[in-house]
Amino acid sequence: MARALVLGAGGFIGTHLCAALRRTGDEVVAFGHGESPPWAQDDPGVAWVRGDFAYTALAVEAARGCDAVFHLIGSRSPALSDSDPVADLAGTVVATVRFLEALRAAPPRRFVFVSSGGTVYGPTDRLPIPEDAPTEPIGAYGINKLTIEKYVALHHRRHGLDACVLRVANPFGEHQVCQRQQGVVAAFIDAAVHGRPISVMGDGSSVRDYVYVGDVAEAMVRAARSPALAQRVLNVGSGRGCSLNEVAAAVERVSGRPLERIHAPARASDVPAVVLDIARAREALDWRPETPWEAALERTYRWALAQKGPA
């Protein structure tokens, strides 16, 4: 892989993916809806393209000459998808179908779509969850991710698109911003940094699979580089579960600060437990998460503390 297009490059995962690609010497076409961030401006190996994914022609032009395309564009959170499902459908599913159709004229060597392992499966008693488990999402966010998966598979079967779907668990790490409703780890760390209480949904017993974003970026790079993929859908997670109460306790340990808890009603779109089986990714990509849980939390906390600046 020599040149890659990253759709959604200005986001949390996209920022880390672009950095991972540049470390391996790849040229990056970074597609985002905002102004180019400093890391893109300072790197001659990154070409920033500002645009709206809904305008298909611009995204297709950005893909021209790229060996790999990474599709990270989607609603920022399940809550936002549920609040306006029609707009979310148009901005994610419809826009992706248009892009896939237009891409048929000059397909990349590998197309990688980042789906949501935390939402596409729905409620299940089977933990950890393998890729062949039933997919019964209970919110608009998961439904849209799964629908895009199906269209990607359709283009693989009918048009030979060399595609891979990564069902990513709950990523966390530097550049994750709690104001964008991007994750509970970011929210709890932000509360610790600023001395605010945390909001815990329900009794705090719901379990999720939290995986460090640097490890996720590595899995994505490997998914694009792998010469042949026998499996087209791969879970990417830590393989272990952690409750909200355990996350809060871990943030207290790395920050050295107690967190006041305010309990809120559980959301209808939240399933009780999600832990992903990552055996398939280990086999197909020779990948496993390398960053220990609390070491990753400490990195994230130090980054958030630096954003606050001096007291």
C-alpha positions in Angstrom: 0.0 0.0 0.0 1.5 3.3 -1.0 -1.5 5.8 -1.1 -4.6 5.6 1.1 -7.8 7.6 1.3 -9.2 8.1 4.8 -12.8 9.2 4.8 -13.5 10.9 8.1 -9.8 11.7 8.7 -10.5 14.6 11.1 -12.3 12.4 13.6 -11.0 10.5 16.6 -10.2 7.2 14.9 -9.3 8.9 11.6 -6.6 11.0 13.3 -4.9 7.9 14.7 -5.3 6.0 11.5 -3.6 8.7 9.5 -0.7 8.8 12.0 -0.3 5.0 11.7 -0.3 5.1 7.9 2.3 7.9 7.9 4.5 6.0 10.3 4.7 3.2 7.7 5.5 5.6 4.9 2.2 5.7 3.1 0.9 8.8 1.5 -2.5 9.8 2.9 -5.4 11.6 1.2 -7.3 12.8 4.3 -11.0 13.6 3.6 -12.9 15.6 6.2 -15.6 18.2 6.6 -13.6 20.8 8.5 -10.4 22.8 8.0 -7.2 20.8 7.9 -5.9 20.2 11.4 -2.3 21.1 12.4 -1.0 17.5 12.0 -2.2 17.5 8.3 -0.8 21.0 7.6 2.7 20.1 9.0 3.1 16.8 7.0 3.8 17.0 3.3 2.8 13.3 3.0 -0.8 14.2 3.9 -3.2 15.9 1.3 -6.2 17.3 3.1 -9.5 17.4 1.1 -12.3 19.3 2.7 -15.7 18.2 1.7 -19.1 16.8 2.5 -19.4 13.0 2.0 -22.9 13.5 0.6 -21.3 15.2 -2.5 -20.2 11.9 -4.0 -18.1 13.3 -6.8 -15.6 15.0 -4.5 -15.1 11.8 -2.4 -14.7 9.7 -5.6 -12.2 12.2 -7.0 -10.2 11.9 -3.7 -10.1 8.1 -4.1 -8.6 8.3 -7.6 -5.1 6.7 -7.6 -5.5 5.3 -4.0 -4.6 1.7 -3.3 -6.8 1.6 -0.2 -9.9 3.4 1.0 -10.9 3.5 4.6 -14.5 4.5 5.3 -14.9 5.9 8.8 -17.7 8.4 8.2 -20.8 8.0 10.3 -22.9 9.6 13.0 -20.9 10.6 16.0 -22.9 8.6 18.4 -26.0 6.2 18.8 -27.9 9.0 20.6 -27.5 11.4 17.6 -28.6 8.7 15.2 -31.8 8.0 17.2 -32.6 11.7 17.5 -32.8 12.1 13.7 -32.8 8.7 12.0 -33.9 10.1 8.6 -31.0 12.6 8.4 -28.6 9.9 9.7 -29.8 7.4 7.1 -29.3 10.0 4.3 -25.9 11.1 5.5 -24.5 7.6 6.1 -26.2 4.8 4.2 -27.5 6.7 1.1 -24.2 8.6 0.8 -22.2 5.3 1.1 -24.3 3.5 -1.5 -23.7 6.4 -4.0 -20.0 6.3 -3.2 -19.8 2.5 -3.8 -21.7 2.8 -7.0 -19.4 5.5 -8.3 -16.3 3.7 -7.1 -17.0 0.7 -9.4 -15.3 2.5 -12.3 -12.0 2.6 -10.6 -12.0 0.4 -7.4 -9.2 0.5 -4.9 -7.1 -2.6 -4.1 -8.8 -2.8 -0.7 -11.8 -1.1 0.8 -12.1 -1.1 4.6 -15.3 -0.2 6.3 -15.3 0.5 10.0 -18.5 -0.8 11.5 -19.7 -1.0 15.2 -19.1 -4.2 17.1 -20.8 -2.5 20.1 -24.2 -2.0 18.3 -24.7 -4.4 15.4 -25.2 -7.5 17.5 -27.9 -6.4 19.9 -28.8 -8.2 23.1 -27.2 -11.6 23.5 -26.3 -14.2 26.1 -23.4 -15.4 24.1 -20.1 -13.8 25.3 -17.7 -13.2 23.8 -19.6 -12.5 20.6 -18.3 -14.1 17.4 -18.8 -12.6 14.0 -21.4 -15.3 13.1 -23.7 -14.3 16.0 -27.1 -13.0 15.1 -27.2 -9.3 14.3 -30.2 -7.6 15.8 -29.3 -3.9 16.5 -31.8 -2.1 18.7 -30.9 1.5 17.6 -30.7 3.5 14.4 -26.9 3.7 14.7 -26.4 -0.1 14.6 -29.0 -0.5 11.9 -27.2 1.9 9.6 -23.8 0.3 10.2 -25.2 -3.1 9.5 -27.0 -1.9 6.4 -23.7 -0.4 5.1 -22.0 -3.8 5.8 -24.6 -5.5 3.6 -24.1 -3.0 0.7 -20.3 -3.5 1.0 -20.8 -7.3 0.8 -23.2 -6.8 -2.2 -20.5 -4.9 -4.0 -17.9 -7.6 -3.2 -20.2 -10.3 -4.6 -21.5 -8.5 -7.7 -18.6 -6.2 -8.6 -15.5 -7.8 -7.1 -14.9 -5.0 -4.6 -12.0 -6.3 -2.4 -13.6 -5.3 0.9 -13.2 -5.9 4.6 -15.5 -4.9 7.5 -14.1 -4.3 10.9 -16.6 -4.4 13.7 -14.8 -2.2 16.3 -15.8 -2.4 19.9 -15.6 0.7 22.1 -12.4 2.6 21.2 -10.9 5.1 23.5 -7.7 7.2 23.7 -6.2 10.6 22.9 -8.2 13.0 20.8 -11.5 11.5 21.9 -13.7 14.5 22.9 -16.4 14.0 25.5 -18.4 17.1 24.2 -19.0 15.1 21.0 -20.6 12.2 23.0 -17.8 10.0 21.7 -17.5 7.6 24.6 -17.8 6.9 28.3 -14.1 6.8 28.9 -13.6 10.3 27.5 -16.5 11.5 29.6 -15.2 10.0 32.8 -11.7 11.3 32.2 -12.9 14.7 31.4 -14.9 14.7 34.7 -11.7 13.7 36.6 -9.7 16.4 34.9 -12.2 19.2 35.7 -13.5 17.9 39.0 -17.0 17.3 37.9 -19.4 14.4 38.8 -19.9 11.6 36.3 -23.2 10.4 34.9 -23.7 6.7 35.2 -26.4 5.1 33.1 -28.5 2.7 35.2 -26.8 0.9 38.1 -23.4 0.9 36.3 -23.4 -2.8 35.7 -23.6 -2.7 31.9 -20.5 -4.2 30.3 -18.6 -3.1 27.2 -15.4 -4.1 25.4 -13.0 -1.1 25.5 -10.0 -1.1 23.2 -7.2 1.4 22.8 -7.5 3.4 19.6 -3.8 2.9 18.7 -4.4 -0.8 18.6 -7.5 -0.2 16.5 -5.5 1.8 14.0 -3.0 -1.0 13.7 -5.7 -3.5 12.9 -7.1 -1.2 10.2 -3.7 -0.8 8.6 -3.2 -4.6 8.6 -6.7 -5.1 7.1 -5.7 -3.0 4.2 -2.2 -4.6 3.8 -3.2 -8.2 4.1 -2.6 -9.9 0.7 -5.7 -12.2 1.0 -8.6 -12.3 3.4 -10.5 -15.5 3.8 -12.9 -13.7 6.2 -14.5 -10.4 5.2 -15.9 -9.5 8.6 -13.7 -9.2 11.6 -14.3 -8.1 15.2 -11.7 -5.7 16.7 -11.8 -5.3 20.4 -9.9 -6.2 23.6 -11.7 -9.5 24.1 -12.6 -8.6 27.7 -15.5 -6.8 29.3 -15.5 -3.9 31.8 -18.6 -2.5 33.5 -19.3 1.2 33.9 -18.5 0.9 37.6 -15.1 -0.7 36.8 -14.3 2.0 34.3 -15.0 4.7 36.9 -12.8 2.9 39.4 -10.0 2.6 36.9 -10.2 6.3 36.0 -10.0 7.1 39.7 -6.9 5.0 40.0 -5.0 6.6 37.1 -6.1 10.2 38.0 -5.8 9.8 41.8 -9.1 11.7 42.1 -12.4 10.4 43.4 -15.4 10.6 41.1 -18.8 11.7 42.3 -21.4 9.5 40.7 -24.9 10.7 39.5 -27.1 7.9 38.3 -29.3 8.4 35.2 -31.9 6.0 33.7 -30.5 3.4 31.3 -31.0 4.2 27.6 -33.3 2.1 25.5 -30.6 1.7 22.8 -28.1 0.2 25.3 -27.7 -3.6 25.5 -26.6 -5.1 28.9 -23.3 -6.5 27.7 -21.0 -6.5 24.7 -17.7 -8.4 24.6 -16.2 -9.3 21.2 -14.5 -12.5 20.3 -11.4 -11.4 18.4 -10.0 -14.8 17.5 -10.8 -14.3 13.8 -8.8 -11.0 13.7 -5.8 -12.7 15.4 -5.8 -15.4 12.7 -6.6 -13.3 9.7 -4.5 -10.2 10.5 -1.9 -11.6 13.0 -3.3 -8.8 15.2 -4.0 -8.5 18.9 -4.4 -5.5 21.2 -1.0 -4.7 22.6 -1.7 -1.8 25.0 -2.7 -2.8 28.6 -6.0 -1.3 29.8 -4.7 0.9 32.5 -1.6 2.0 30.6 -3.9 3.2 27.8 -6.2 4.9 30.3 -3.1 6.7 31.8 -2.0 7.9 28.3 -5.5 9.2 27.7 -5.7 10.9 31.0 -2.3 12.6 30.5 -3.5 13.9 27.1 -6.7 15.2 28.5 -4.8 16.9 31.3 -2.5 18.6 28.8 -5.6 20.0 26.9 -6.8 21.7 30.1 -3.5 23.5 30.4 -2.0 25.0 33.6 -4.2 25.5 36.6 
